[in-house]
Amino acid sequence: MERRDYFKKQIDQLGRVLGKILADFLSLKNAAKAGEAVESVVQSLATKLNLDPAMLADIPRSEVVDKLIRVYGFSNDNLELLANILLTVAEERKHDHSWKKLMGHSLTIFQYLEIVDSTYSLERRFKKIKNDGID
């Protein structure tokens, strides 16, 4: 029982960190500091979650969800937060090949969540449709 509570606490903490990263990015982006915002996201993912976006971009799309769940312990809620972060940052960096790959990963995560999540999300569906066709 204690071990389960520990893991739940860790997963909740991961969600809070992801939420903070997204909030920080959006506030910097709204302040017209997009370059600084992207750098902040990259640094936060690397230092707080030990998740390097360049390494993540190298993972094949077919394996990204499995790796995030198995290796990093992501829950569905945390996957959705990460997908939102990747998509939001990638929209700022569409010219950058690695961020284009990460946009594809975010769409793969959204597809996975549409299948496994019992709650339908119109917002998730809209993001998927809007960015469909990204390689």
A tleap script that builds the chain and sets N, CA, C and O, in Angstrom:
source leaprc.protein.ff14SB
mol = sequence {
  NMET GLU ARG ARG ASP TYR PHE LYS LYS GLN
  ILE ASP GLN LEU GLY ARG VAL LEU GLY LYS
  ILE LEU ALA ASP PHE LEU SER LEU LYS ASN
  ALA ALA LYS ALA GLY GLU ALA VAL GLU SER
  VAL VAL GLN SER LEU ALA THR LYS LEU ASN
  LEU ASP PRO ALA MET LEU ALA ASP ILE PRO
  ARG SER GLU VAL VAL ASP LYS LEU ILE ARG
  VAL TYR GLY PHE SER ASN ASP ASN LEU GLU
  LEU LEU ALA ASN ILE LEU LEU THR VAL ALA
  GLU GLU ARG LYS HIE ASP HIE SER TRP LYS
  LYS LEU MET GLY HIE SER LEU THR ILE PHE
  GLN TYR LEU GLU ILE VAL ASP SER THR TYR
  SER LEU GLU ARG ARG PHE LYS LYS ILE LYS
  ASN ASP GLY ILE CASP
}
set mol.1.N position { 0.822 -1.186 0.000 }
set mol.1.CA position { 0.000 0.000 0.000 }
set mol.1.C position { 0.871 1.257 0.000 }
set mol.1.O position { 0.602 2.198 -0.747 }
set mol.2.N position { 1.914 1.276 0.834 }
set mol.2.CA position { 2.792 2.438 0.892 }
set mol.2.C position { 3.502 2.646 -0.435 }
set mol.2.O position { 3.686 3.783 -0.870 }
set mol.3.N position { 3.901 1.560 -1.081 }
set mol.3.CA position { 4.608 1.647 -2.349 }
set mol.3.C position { 3.693 2.258 -3.412 }
set mol.3.O position { 4.138 3.074 -4.219 }
set mol.4.N position { 2.429 1.870 -3.414 }
set mol.4.CA position { 1.468 2.398 -4.369 }
set mol.4.C position { 1.246 3.893 -4.144 }
set mol.4.O position { 1.163 4.662 -5.103 }
set mol.5.N position { 1.151 4.301 -2.891 }
set mol.5.CA position { 0.989 5.713 -2.567 }
set mol.5.C position { 2.209 6.513 -3.024 }
set mol.5.O position { 2.076 7.645 -3.489 }
set mol.6.N position { 3.388 5.923 -2.891 }
set mol.6.CA position { 4.613 6.583 -3.327 }
set mol.6.C position { 4.577 6.820 -4.835 }
set mol.6.O position { 4.899 7.914 -5.300 }
set mol.7.N position { 4.186 5.794 -5.604 }
set mol.7.CA position { 4.128 5.938 -7.050 }
set mol.7.C position { 3.068 6.950 -7.466 }
set mol.7.O position { 3.286 7.733 -8.390 }
set mol.8.N position { 1.939 6.940 -6.800 }
set mol.8.CA position { 0.898 7.918 -7.097 }
set mol.8.C position { 1.409 9.326 -6.831 }
set mol.8.O position { 1.142 10.246 -7.604 }
set mol.9.N position { 2.136 9.491 -5.747 }
set mol.9.CA position { 2.702 10.793 -5.411 }
set mol.9.C position { 3.699 11.231 -6.489 }
set mol.9.O position { 3.707 12.395 -6.888 }
set mol.10.N position { 4.537 10.304 -6.962 }
set mol.10.CA position { 5.514 10.611 -8.002 }
set mol.10.C position { 4.817 11.020 -9.305 }
set mol.10.O position { 5.229 11.978 -9.960 }
set mol.11.N position { 3.772 10.295 -9.673 }
set mol.11.CA position { 3.031 10.608 -10.897 }
set mol.11.C position { 2.362 11.969 -10.778 }
set mol.11.O position { 2.376 12.753 -11.727 }
set mol.12.N position { 1.775 12.257 -9.619 }
set mol.12.CA position { 1.160 13.569 -9.390 }
set mol.12.C position { 2.192 14.680 -9.470 }
set mol.12.O position { 1.921 15.747 -10.023 }
set mol.13.N position { 3.370 14.434 -8.922 }
set mol.13.CA position { 4.439 15.432 -8.950 }
set mol.13.C position { 4.882 15.678 -10.396 }
set mol.13.O position { 5.140 16.819 -10.779 }
set mol.14.N position { 4.970 14.622 -11.190 }
set mol.14.CA position { 5.321 14.741 -12.599 }
set mol.14.C position { 4.308 15.632 -13.310 }
set mol.14.O position { 4.683 16.484 -14.115 }
set mol.15.N position { 3.036 15.435 -13.015 }
set mol.15.CA position { 1.983 16.254 -13.614 }
set mol.15.C position { 2.112 17.721 -13.243 }
set mol.15.O position { 1.922 18.596 -14.089 }
set mol.16.N position { 2.434 17.996 -11.990 }
set mol.16.CA position { 2.607 19.389 -11.555 }
set mol.16.C position { 3.790 20.046 -12.270 }
set mol.16.O position { 3.714 21.211 -12.660 }
set mol.17.N position { 4.879 19.298 -12.441 }
set mol.17.CA position { 6.059 19.834 -13.136 }
set mol.17.C position { 5.710 20.134 -14.592 }
set mol.17.O position { 6.066 21.191 -15.113 }
set mol.18.N position { 5.018 19.212 -15.244 }
set mol.18.CA position { 4.627 19.432 -16.635 }
set mol.18.C position { 3.698 20.635 -16.766 }
set mol.18.O position { 3.834 21.435 -17.692 }
set mol.19.N position { 2.763 20.758 -15.844 }
set mol.19.CA position { 1.851 21.900 -15.852 }
set mol.19.C position { 2.597 23.210 -15.691 }
set mol.19.O position { 2.275 24.195 -16.355 }
set mol.20.N position { 3.588 23.231 -14.818 }
set mol.20.CA position { 4.387 24.443 -14.593 }
set mol.20.C position { 5.212 24.779 -15.828 }
set mol.20.O position { 5.334 25.950 -16.190 }
set mol.21.N position { 5.776 23.775 -16.473 }
set mol.21.CA position { 6.558 24.008 -17.689 }
set mol.21.C position { 5.671 24.648 -18.765 }
set mol.21.O position { 6.075 25.607 -19.422 }
set mol.22.N position { 4.468 24.109 -18.936 }
set mol.22.CA position { 3.549 24.649 -19.936 }
set mol.22.C position { 3.136 26.076 -19.583 }
set mol.22.O position { 3.100 26.941 -20.458 }
set mol.23.N position { 2.827 26.328 -18.329 }
set mol.23.CA position { 2.423 27.669 -17.899 }
set mol.23.C position { 3.556 28.676 -18.099 }
set mol.23.O position { 3.323 29.793 -18.562 }
set mol.24.N position { 4.778 28.282 -17.752 }
set mol.24.CA position { 5.929 29.167 -17.945 }
set mol.24.C position { 6.134 29.477 -19.426 }
set mol.24.O position { 6.405 30.618 -19.801 }
set mol.25.N position { 6.004 28.456 -20.253 }
set mol.25.CA position { 6.172 28.658 -21.690 }
set mol.25.C position { 5.137 29.642 -22.219 }
set mol.25.O position { 5.473 30.583 -22.939 }
set mol.26.N position { 3.881 29.420 -21.858 }
set mol.26.CA position { 2.817 30.288 -22.366 }
set mol.26.C position { 2.970 31.729 -21.892 }
set mol.26.O position { 2.691 32.664 -22.643 }
set mol.27.N position { 3.412 31.911 -20.652 }
set mol.27.CA position { 3.585 33.281 -20.161 }
set mol.27.C position { 4.739 33.984 -20.877 }
set mol.27.O position { 4.634 35.169 -21.194 }
set mol.28.N position { 5.838 33.269 -21.136 }
set mol.28.CA position { 6.948 33.871 -21.878 }
set mol.28.C position { 6.564 34.126 -23.335 }
set mol.28.O position { 6.944 35.141 -23.918 }
set mol.29.N position { 5.812 33.198 -23.910 }
set mol.29.CA position { 5.387 33.352 -25.303 }
set mol.29.C position { 4.481 34.580 -25.437 }
set mol.29.O position { 4.603 35.347 -26.392 }
set mol.30.N position { 3.584 34.757 -24.486 }
set mol.30.CA position { 2.681 35.914 -24.519 }
set mol.30.C position { 3.436 37.222 -24.302 }
set mol.30.O position { 2.969 38.286 -24.707 }
set mol.31.N position { 4.587 37.146 -23.672 }
set mol.31.CA position { 5.405 38.337 -23.448 }
set mol.31.C position { 6.351 38.582 -24.639 }
set mol.31.O position { 7.306 39.352 -24.536 }
set mol.32.N position { 6.070 37.919 -25.757 }
set mol.32.CA position { 6.851 38.077 -26.987 }
set mol.32.C position { 8.308 37.665 -26.806 }
set mol.32.O position { 9.209 38.281 -27.376 }
set mol.33.N position { 8.530 36.638 -26.023 }
set mol.33.CA position { 9.877 36.111 -25.822 }
set mol.33.C position { 9.896 34.640 -26.216 }
set mol.33.O position { 10.277 33.785 -25.417 }
set mol.34.N position { 9.484 34.343 -27.455 }
set mol.34.CA position { 9.328 32.966 -27.906 }
set mol.34.C position { 10.631 32.175 -27.841 }
set mol.34.O position { 10.630 31.024 -27.405 }
set mol.35.N position { 11.733 32.771 -28.263 }
set mol.35.CA position { 13.016 32.070 -28.220 }
set mol.35.C position { 13.412 31.702 -26.809 }
set mol.35.O position { 13.874 30.590 -26.557 }
set mol.36.N position { 13.235 32.625 -25.896 }
set mol.36.CA position { 13.521 32.372 -24.485 }
set mol.36.C position { 12.581 31.305 -23.926 }
set mol.36.O position { 12.981 30.480 -23.104 }
set mol.37.N position { 11.336 31.332 -24.380 }
set mol.37.CA position { 10.341 30.362 -23.907 }
set mol.37.C position { 10.717 28.947 -24.330 }
set mol.37.O position { 10.634 28.015 -23.529 }
set mol.38.N position { 11.127 28.784 -25.577 }
set mol.38.CA position { 11.524 27.459 -26.073 }
set mol.38.C position { 12.730 26.954 -25.302 }
set mol.38.O position { 12.774 25.793 -24.897 }
set mol.39.N position { 13.702 27.822 -25.103 }
set mol.39.CA position { 14.899 27.433 -24.350 }
set mol.39.C position { 14.542 27.032 -22.931 }
set mol.39.O position { 15.113 26.089 -22.384 }
set mol.40.N position { 13.608 27.740 -22.340 }
set mol.40.CA position { 13.151 27.423 -20.985 }
set mol.40.C position { 12.506 26.038 -20.923 }
set mol.40.O position { 12.735 25.281 -19.980 }
set mol.41.N position { 11.698 25.715 -21.935 }
set mol.41.CA position { 11.052 24.401 -21.988 }
set mol.41.C position { 12.094 23.297 -22.111 }
set mol.41.O position { 12.038 22.299 -21.394 }
set mol.42.N position { 13.038 23.480 -23.017 }
set mol.42.CA position { 14.080 22.468 -23.223 }
set mol.42.C position { 14.865 22.241 -21.929 }
set mol.42.O position { 15.110 21.103 -21.529 }
set mol.43.N position { 15.249 23.332 -21.292 }
set mol.43.CA position { 16.016 23.224 -20.056 }
set mol.43.C position { 15.183 22.578 -18.938 }
set mol.43.O position { 15.692 21.739 -18.194 }
set mol.44.N position { 13.928 22.959 -18.819 }
set mol.44.CA position { 13.071 22.389 -17.768 }
set mol.44.C position { 12.838 20.902 -17.971 }
set mol.44.O position { 12.898 20.127 -17.017 }
set mol.45.N position { 12.570 20.498 -19.212 }
set mol.45.CA position { 12.374 19.075 -19.482 }
set mol.45.C position { 13.631 18.284 -19.139 }
set mol.45.O position { 13.552 17.196 -18.567 }
set mol.46.N position { 14.779 18.830 -19.487 }
set mol.46.CA position { 16.041 18.128 -19.243 }
set mol.46.C position { 16.384 18.065 -17.758 }
set mol.46.O position { 16.755 17.004 -17.255 }
set mol.47.N position { 16.264 19.182 -17.055 }
set mol.47.CA position { 16.703 19.204 -15.660 }
set mol.47.C position { 15.665 18.632 -14.694 }
set mol.47.O position { 16.014 17.894 -13.773 }
set mol.48.N position { 14.405 18.967 -14.901 }
set mol.48.CA position { 13.384 18.542 -13.946 }
set mol.48.C position { 12.862 17.132 -14.202 }
set mol.48.O position { 12.453 16.440 -13.270 }
set mol.49.N position { 12.877 16.708 -15.465 }
set mol.49.CA position { 12.316 15.401 -15.798 }
set mol.49.C position { 13.326 14.443 -16.414 }
set mol.49.O position { 12.995 13.290 -16.689 }
set mol.50.N position { 14.545 14.902 -16.633 }
set mol.50.CA position { 15.572 14.088 -17.280 }
set mol.50.C position { 15.075 13.590 -18.644 }
set mol.50.O position { 15.300 12.441 -19.025 }
set mol.51.N position { 14.404 14.473 -19.354 }
set mol.51.CA position { 13.800 14.144 -20.642 }
set mol.51.C position { 14.331 15.128 -21.673 }
set mol.51.O position { 13.877 16.270 -21.737 }
set mol.52.N position { 15.280 14.694 -22.471 }
set mol.52.CA position { 15.911 15.543 -23.465 }
set mol.52.C position { 15.086 15.526 -24.755 }
set mol.52.O position { 14.902 14.467 -25.354 }
set mol.53.N position { 14.586 16.690 -25.188 }
set mol.53.CA position { 13.792 16.716 -26.414 }
set mol.53.C position { 14.513 16.144 -27.630 }
set mol.53.O position { 13.876 15.524 -28.482 }
set mol.54.N position { 15.821 16.340 -27.730 }
set mol.54.CA position { 16.576 15.782 -28.867 }
set mol.54.C position { 16.550 14.257 -28.829 }
set mol.54.O position { 16.397 13.609 -29.864 }
set mol.55.N position { 16.700 13.682 -27.629 }
set mol.55.CA position { 16.631 12.227 -27.471 }
set mol.55.C position { 15.210 11.742 -27.791 }
set mol.55.O position { 15.025 10.709 -28.434 }
set mol.56.N position { 14.227 12.496 -27.337 }
set mol.56.CA position { 12.828 12.138 -27.584 }
set mol.56.C position { 12.521 12.158 -29.078 }
set mol.56.O position { 11.771 11.316 -29.571 }
set mol.57.N position { 13.095 13.111 -29.794 }
set mol.57.CA position { 12.879 13.203 -31.241 }
set mol.57.C position { 13.450 11.999 -31.977 }
set mol.57.O position { 12.962 11.632 -33.046 }
set mol.58.N position { 14.488 11.379 -31.406 }
set mol.58.CA position { 15.116 10.222 -32.045 }
set mol.58.C position { 14.334 8.918 -31.865 }
set mol.58.O position { 14.608 7.933 -32.550 }
set mol.59.N position { 13.376 8.908 -30.960 }
set mol.59.CA position { 12.564 7.711 -30.738 }
set mol.59.C position { 11.579 7.580 -31.895 }
set mol.59.O position { 10.924 8.559 -32.251 }
set mol.60.N position { 11.459 6.390 -32.491 }
set mol.60.CA position { 10.461 6.205 -33.549 }
set mol.60.C position { 9.044 6.487 -33.015 }
set mol.60.O position { 8.730 6.169 -31.869 }
set mol.61.N position { 8.204 7.084 -33.861 }
set mol.61.CA position { 6.843 7.444 -33.435 }
set mol.61.C position { 6.077 6.238 -32.889 }
set mol.61.O position { 5.267 6.372 -31.972 }
set mol.62.N position { 6.334 5.079 -33.450 }
set mol.62.CA position { 5.600 3.886 -33.017 }
set mol.62.C position { 5.974 3.447 -31.603 }
set mol.62.O position { 5.248 2.668 -30.986 }
set mol.63.N position { 7.101 3.940 -31.083 }
set mol.63.CA position { 7.572 3.515 -29.764 }
set mol.63.C position { 7.482 4.601 -28.689 }
set mol.63.O position { 7.732 4.328 -27.515 }
set mol.64.N position { 7.129 5.819 -29.075 }
set mol.64.CA position { 7.235 6.939 -28.144 }
set mol.64.C position { 6.302 6.799 -26.942 }
set mol.64.O position { 6.720 7.058 -25.813 }
set mol.65.N position { 5.063 6.401 -27.154 }
set mol.65.CA position { 4.118 6.291 -26.037 }
set mol.65.C position { 4.567 5.199 -25.077 }
set mol.65.O position { 4.573 5.395 -23.862 }
set mol.66.N position { 4.941 4.052 -25.626 }
set mol.66.CA position { 5.381 2.941 -24.784 }
set mol.66.C position { 6.580 3.339 -23.933 }
set mol.66.O position { 6.639 3.018 -22.747 }
set mol.67.N position { 7.525 4.033 -24.535 }
set mol.67.CA position { 8.722 4.443 -23.799 }
set mol.67.C position { 8.384 5.450 -22.697 }
set mol.67.O position { 8.910 5.354 -21.589 }
set mol.68.N position { 7.517 6.409 -22.994 }
set mol.68.CA position { 7.138 7.396 -21.980 }
set mol.68.C position { 6.420 6.738 -20.798 }
set mol.68.O position { 6.610 7.141 -19.650 }
set mol.69.N position { 5.617 5.750 -21.073 }
set mol.69.CA position { 4.892 5.058 -19.997 }
set mol.69.C position { 5.837 4.137 -19.231 }
set mol.69.O position { 5.902 4.181 -18.002 }
set mol.70.N position { 6.559 3.311 -19.960 }
set mol.70.CA position { 7.396 2.282 -19.335 }
set mol.70.C position { 8.639 2.857 -18.646 }
set mol.70.O position { 8.942 2.491 -17.511 }
set mol.71.N position { 9.345 3.740 -19.318 }
set mol.71.CA position { 10.615 4.240 -18.794 }
set mol.71.C position { 10.426 5.432 -17.857 }
set mol.71.O position { 11.065 5.519 -16.808 }
set mol.72.N position { 9.542 6.348 -18.249 }
set mol.72.CA position { 9.394 7.583 -17.484 }
set mol.72.C position { 8.198 7.578 -16.534 }
set mol.72.O position { 8.058 8.488 -15.717 }
set mol.73.N position { 7.334 6.566 -16.631 }
set mol.73.CA position { 6.216 6.445 -15.709 }
set mol.73.C position { 5.081 7.433 -15.944 }
set mol.73.O position { 4.389 7.808 -14.997 }
set mol.74.N position { 4.878 7.861 -17.185 }
set mol.74.CA position { 3.820 8.817 -17.488 }
set mol.74.C position { 2.441 8.173 -17.362 }
set mol.74.O position { 2.239 7.031 -17.775 }
set mol.75.N position { 1.500 8.916 -16.789 }
set mol.75.CA position { 0.092 8.511 -16.777 }
set mol.75.C position { -0.572 9.154 -18.004 }
set mol.75.O position { 0.061 9.935 -18.715 }
set mol.76.N position { -1.833 8.828 -18.248 }
set mol.76.CA position { -2.536 9.430 -19.380 }
set mol.76.C position { -2.603 10.955 -19.241 }
set mol.76.O position { -2.412 11.679 -20.218 }
set mol.77.N position { -2.871 11.433 -18.034 }
set mol.77.CA position { -2.936 12.884 -17.815 }
set mol.77.C position { -1.590 13.538 -18.116 }
set mol.77.O position { -1.532 14.599 -18.738 }
set mol.78.N position { -0.513 12.900 -17.671 }
set mol.78.CA position { 0.817 13.448 -17.909 }
set mol.78.C position { 1.201 13.384 -19.385 }
set mol.78.O position { 1.876 14.275 -19.900 }
set mol.79.N position { 0.762 12.313 -20.062 }
set mol.79.CA position { 1.009 12.223 -21.500 }
set mol.79.C position { 0.335 13.387 -22.230 }
set mol.79.O position { 0.908 13.973 -23.148 }
set mol.80.N position { -0.879 13.708 -21.810 }
set mol.80.CA position { -1.593 14.806 -22.462 }
set mol.80.C position { -0.893 16.148 -22.213 }
set mol.80.O position { -0.789 16.977 -23.117 }
set mol.81.N position { -0.423 16.350 -21.002 }
set mol.81.CA position { 0.331 17.582 -20.714 }
set mol.81.C position { 1.587 17.671 -21.573 }
set mol.81.O position { 1.877 18.719 -22.150 }
set mol.82.N position { 2.333 16.567 -21.658 }
set mol.82.CA position { 3.551 16.568 -22.467 }
set mol.82.C position { 3.221 16.803 -23.939 }
set mol.82.O position { 3.917 17.561 -24.615 }
set mol.83.N position { 2.174 16.165 -24.437 }
set mol.83.CA position { 1.780 16.356 -25.835 }
set mol.83.C position { 1.431 17.818 -26.101 }
set mol.83.O position { 1.775 18.357 -27.153 }
set mol.84.N position { 0.757 18.456 -25.163 }
set mol.84.CA position { 0.433 19.876 -25.311 }
set mol.84.C position { 1.695 20.732 -25.318 }
set mol.84.O position { 1.801 21.681 -26.096 }
set mol.85.N position { 2.642 20.401 -24.462 }
set mol.85.CA position { 3.914 21.139 -24.427 }
set mol.85.C position { 4.641 20.987 -25.763 }
set mol.85.O position { 5.070 21.975 -26.360 }
set mol.86.N position { 4.774 19.748 -26.225 }
set mol.86.CA position { 5.494 19.501 -27.477 }
set mol.86.C position { 4.817 20.193 -28.649 }
set mol.86.O position { 5.488 20.793 -29.489 }
set mol.87.N position { 3.503 20.115 -28.712 }
set mol.87.CA position { 2.772 20.725 -29.817 }
set mol.87.C position { 2.881 22.245 -29.782 }
set mol.87.O position { 3.098 22.872 -30.819 }
set mol.88.N position { 2.734 22.837 -28.617 }
set mol.88.CA position { 2.800 24.290 -28.483 }
set mol.88.C position { 4.176 24.818 -28.853 }
set mol.88.O position { 4.291 25.821 -29.557 }
set mol.89.N position { 5.220 24.143 -28.382 }
set mol.89.CA position { 6.580 24.580 -28.705 }
set mol.89.C position { 6.875 24.328 -30.188 }
set mol.89.O position { 7.478 25.167 -30.856 }
set mol.90.N position { 6.453 23.182 -30.689 }
set mol.90.CA position { 6.726 22.840 -32.093 }
set mol.90.C position { 6.054 23.822 -33.047 }
set mol.90.O position { 6.586 24.104 -34.121 }
set mol.91.N position { 4.893 24.344 -32.667 }
set mol.91.CA position { 4.224 25.331 -33.516 }
set mol.91.C position { 5.064 26.600 -33.649 }
set mol.91.O position { 4.984 27.298 -34.660 }
set mol.92.N position { 5.865 26.895 -32.631 }
set mol.92.CA position { 6.773 28.042 -32.691 }
set mol.92.C position { 8.003 27.741 -33.532 }
set mol.92.O position { 8.618 28.650 -34.089 }
set mol.93.N position { 8.360 26.465 -33.624 }
set mol.93.CA position { 9.599 26.056 -34.285 }
set mol.93.C position { 9.345 25.130 -35.470 }
set mol.93.O position { 10.077 24.158 -35.650 }
set mol.94.N position { 8.333 25.406 -36.275 }
set mol.94.CA position { 7.996 24.527 -37.390 }
set mol.94.C position { 9.138 24.336 -38.381 }
set mol.94.O position { 9.208 23.307 -39.053 }
set mol.95.N position { 10.025 25.306 -38.477 }
set mol.95.CA position { 11.155 25.218 -39.408 }
set mol.95.C position { 12.238 24.256 -38.915 }
set mol.95.O position { 13.074 23.814 -39.704 }
set mol.96.N position { 12.233 23.936 -37.654 }
set mol.96.CA position { 13.251 23.077 -37.047 }
set mol.96.C position { 12.810 21.608 -37.191 }
set mol.96.O position { 11.752 21.214 -36.700 }
set mol.97.N position { 13.633 20.821 -37.866 }
set mol.97.CA position { 13.281 19.428 -38.167 }
set mol.97.C position { 12.999 18.599 -36.911 }
set mol.97.O position { 12.052 17.812 -36.891 }
set mol.98.N position { 13.813 18.768 -35.865 }
set mol.98.CA position { 13.610 17.959 -34.652 }
set mol.98.C position { 12.303 18.327 -33.961 }
set mol.98.O position { 11.632 17.457 -33.406 }
set mol.99.N position { 11.933 19.602 -33.988 }
set mol.99.CA position { 10.657 19.992 -33.369 }
set mol.99.C position { 9.487 19.515 -34.216 }
set mol.99.O position { 8.407 19.252 -33.687 }
set mol.100.N position { 9.688 19.401 -35.517 }
set mol.100.CA position { 8.638 18.849 -36.371 }
set mol.100.C position { 8.399 17.382 -36.010 }
set mol.100.O position { 7.263 16.908 -36.007 }
set mol.101.N position { 9.491 16.671 -35.706 }
set mol.101.CA position { 9.362 15.282 -35.246 }
set mol.101.C position { 8.604 15.228 -33.920 }
set mol.101.O position { 7.766 14.351 -33.708 }
set mol.102.N position { 8.909 16.171 -33.035 }
set mol.102.CA position { 8.236 16.198 -31.730 }
set mol.102.C position { 6.758 16.544 -31.882 }
set mol.102.O position { 5.929 16.081 -31.098 }
set mol.103.N position { 6.422 17.357 -32.888 }
set mol.103.CA position { 5.017 17.627 -33.165 }
set mol.103.C position { 4.325 16.320 -33.576 }
set mol.103.O position { 3.201 16.041 -33.160 }
set mol.104.N position { 5.014 15.536 -34.392 }
set mol.104.CA position { 4.478 14.230 -34.774 }
set mol.104.C position { 4.294 13.326 -33.564 }
set mol.104.O position { 3.309 12.592 -33.475 }
set mol.105.N position { 5.240 13.379 -32.635 }
set mol.105.CA position { 5.116 12.591 -31.402 }
set mol.105.C position { 3.913 13.039 -30.592 }
set mol.105.O position { 3.197 12.215 -30.023 }
set mol.106.N position { 3.689 14.352 -30.541 }
set mol.106.CA position { 2.539 14.840 -29.774 }
set mol.106.C position { 1.240 14.328 -30.396 }
set mol.106.O position { 0.303 13.976 -29.680 }
set mol.107.N position { 1.187 14.288 -31.715 }
set mol.107.CA position { -0.013 13.778 -32.380 }
set mol.107.C position { -0.182 12.280 -32.139 }
set mol.107.O position { -1.306 11.797 -32.001 }
set mol.108.N position { 0.917 11.550 -32.087 }
set mol.108.CA position { 0.858 10.119 -31.765 }
set mol.108.C position { 0.305 9.927 -30.354 }
set mol.108.O position { -0.494 9.022 -30.115 }
set mol.109.N position { 0.727 10.771 -29.429 }
set mol.109.CA position { 0.224 10.690 -28.056 }
set mol.109.C position { -1.268 10.997 -28.031 }
set mol.109.O position { -2.027 10.306 -27.352 }
set mol.110.N position { -1.698 12.026 -28.763 }
set mol.110.CA position { -3.131 12.352 -28.820 }
set mol.110.C position { -3.939 11.187 -29.398 }
set mol.110.O position { -5.029 10.887 -28.910 }
set mol.111.N position { -3.412 10.530 -30.433 }
set mol.111.CA position { -4.096 9.372 -31.016 }
set mol.111.C position { -4.228 8.251 -29.991 }
set mol.111.O position { -5.288 7.638 -29.861 }
set mol.112.N position { -3.149 7.990 -29.268 }
set mol.112.CA position { -3.167 6.965 -28.228 }
set mol.112.C position { -4.232 7.290 -27.180 }
set mol.112.O position { -5.010 6.424 -26.780 }
set mol.113.N position { -4.254 8.550 -26.743 }
set mol.113.CA position { -5.210 8.947 -25.706 }
set mol.113.C position { -6.652 8.856 -26.189 }
set mol.113.O position { -7.549 8.544 -25.405 }
set mol.114.N position { -6.884 9.128 -27.476 }
set mol.114.CA position { -8.236 8.983 -28.023 }
set mol.114.C position { -8.719 7.540 -27.921 }
set mol.114.O position { -9.909 7.283 -27.737 }
set mol.115.N position { -7.794 6.618 -28.042 }
set mol.115.CA position { -8.149 5.194 -27.999 }
set mol.115.C position { -8.352 4.702 -26.574 }
set mol.115.O position { -9.323 4.000 -26.292 }
set mol.116.N position { -7.437 5.067 -25.668 }
set mol.116.CA position { -7.462 4.475 -24.331 }
set mol.116.C position { -8.223 5.281 -23.284 }
set mol.116.O position { -8.657 4.724 -22.276 }
set mol.117.N position { -8.388 6.573 -23.504 }
set mol.117.CA position { -9.034 7.409 -22.500 }
set mol.117.C position { -10.548 7.308 -22.642 }
set mol.117.O position { -11.086 7.453 -23.740 }
set mol.118.N position { -11.220 7.062 -21.548 }
set mol.118.CA position { -12.670 6.904 -21.582 }
set mol.118.C position { -13.390 8.240 -21.744 }
set mol.118.O position { -14.578 8.264 -22.067 }
set mol.119.N position { -12.693 9.339 -21.527 }
set mol.119.CA position { -13.283 10.662 -21.666 }
set mol.119.C position { -12.916 11.237 -23.020 }
set mol.119.O position { -11.736 11.358 -23.351 }
set mol.120.N position { -13.922 11.590 -23.800 }
set mol.120.CA position { -13.685 12.194 -25.105 }
set mol.120.C position { -13.295 13.653 -24.916 }
set mol.120.O position { -13.929 14.375 -24.146 }
set mol.121.N position { -12.255 14.085 -25.615 }
set mol.121.CA position { -11.799 15.466 -25.521 }
set mol.121.C position { -11.900 16.131 -26.887 }
set mol.121.O position { -11.180 15.782 -27.823 }
set mol.122.N position { -12.799 17.084 -26.977 }
set mol.122.CA position { -12.961 17.821 -28.223 }
set mol.122.C position { -11.705 18.634 -28.541 }
set mol.122.O position { -11.316 18.758 -29.702 }
set mol.123.N position { -11.082 19.182 -27.509 }
set mol.123.CA position { -9.851 19.959 -27.691 }
set mol.123.C position { -8.741 19.072 -28.251 }
set mol.123.O position { -8.028 19.473 -29.171 }
set mol.124.N position { -8.595 17.868 -27.697 }
set mol.124.CA position { -7.571 16.927 -28.168 }
set mol.124.C position { -7.836 16.564 -29.625 }
set mol.124.O position { -6.915 16.510 -30.440 }
set mol.125.N position { -9.099 16.317 -29.940 }
set mol.125.CA position { -9.481 15.949 -31.301 }
set mol.125.C position { -9.170 17.091 -32.274 }
set mol.125.O position { -8.665 16.859 -33.373 }
set mol.126.N position { -9.477 18.325 -31.861 }
set mol.126.CA position { -9.208 19.483 -32.701 }
set mol.126.C position { -7.712 19.627 -32.978 }
set mol.126.O position { -7.314 19.893 -34.112 }
set mol.127.N position { -6.888 19.452 -31.954 }
set mol.127.CA position { -5.435 19.566 -32.135 }
set mol.127.C position { -4.936 18.503 -33.096 }
set mol.127.O position { -4.064 18.760 -33.926 }
set mol.128.N position { -5.491 17.313 -32.978 }
set mol.128.CA position { -5.081 16.213 -33.853 }
set mol.128.C position { -5.457 16.515 -35.301 }
set mol.128.O position { -4.639 16.343 -36.205 }
set mol.129.N position { -6.687 16.964 -35.522 }
set mol.129.CA position { -7.152 17.262 -36.889 }
set mol.129.C position { -6.366 18.426 -37.487 }
set mol.129.O position { -5.952 18.377 -38.645 }
set mol.130.N position { -6.167 19.468 -36.691 }
set mol.130.CA position { -5.463 20.679 -37.145 }
set mol.130.C position { -4.055 20.364 -37.637 }
set mol.130.O position { -3.581 20.963 -38.603 }
set mol.131.N position { -3.394 19.434 -36.981 }
set mol.131.CA position { -1.999 19.138 -37.300 }
set mol.131.C position { -1.799 17.811 -37.991 }
set mol.131.O position { -0.666 17.345 -38.116 }
set mol.132.N position { -2.886 17.187 -38.449 }
set mol.132.CA position { -2.771 15.916 -39.137 }
set mol.132.C position { -1.939 16.102 -40.409 }
set mol.132.O position { -2.022 17.144 -41.059 }
set mol.133.N position { -1.169 15.132 -40.749 }
set mol.133.CA position { -0.332 15.212 -41.937 }
set mol.133.C position { 1.096 15.612 -41.640 }
set mol.133.O position { 1.929 15.671 -42.543 }
set mol.134.N position { 1.390 15.892 -40.356 }
set mol.134.CA position { 2.767 16.231 -39.971 }
set mol.134.C position { 3.565 14.934 -39.978 }
set mol.134.O position { 3.124 13.926 -39.424 }
set mol.135.N position { 4.716 14.957 -40.591 }
set mol.135.CA position { 5.562 13.749 -40.610 }
set mol.135.C position { 6.543 13.776 -39.478 }
set mol.135.O position { 7.339 12.849 -39.327 }
savepdb mol mol.pdb
quit
